[in-house]
Amino acid sequence: MAMLMVCGNVVRMPHSLFDPVRSLTTNIALEMAYATEHHRSALFASGLILMLAVGCMVAVATALNPERTHEASV
């Protein structure tokens, strides 16, 4: 919830780098309590997209620096 306070909690498309926004994780946390049917499915789908995006970033970071991966496992 700290992210909610820092970002501004505004549900609209930002037009500038300094406009307030609502992050995807905050949106899921706030709307899950009252979501039903398709809305709930959309929140789960956005969570899946978020998880896949993080997985892709980890895979790219690992591919760019493979020797660090070997050191961490030893």
Stockholm file with secondary structure:
# STOCKHOLM 1.0

chainA/1-74         MAMLMVCGNVVRMPHSLFDPVRSLTTNIALEMAYATEHHRSALFASGLILMLAVGCMVAVATALNPERTHEASV
#=GR chainA/1-74 SS CHHHHHHBCCCSCCSSTTSCBCCHHHHHHHHTTTCCHHHHHHHHHHHHHHHHHHHHHHHHHHHHCHHHHHHHHC
#=GC SS_cons        CHHHHHHBCCCSCCSSTTSCBCCHHHHHHHHTTTCCHHHHHHHHHHHHHHHHHHHHHHHHHHHHCHHHHHHHHC
//
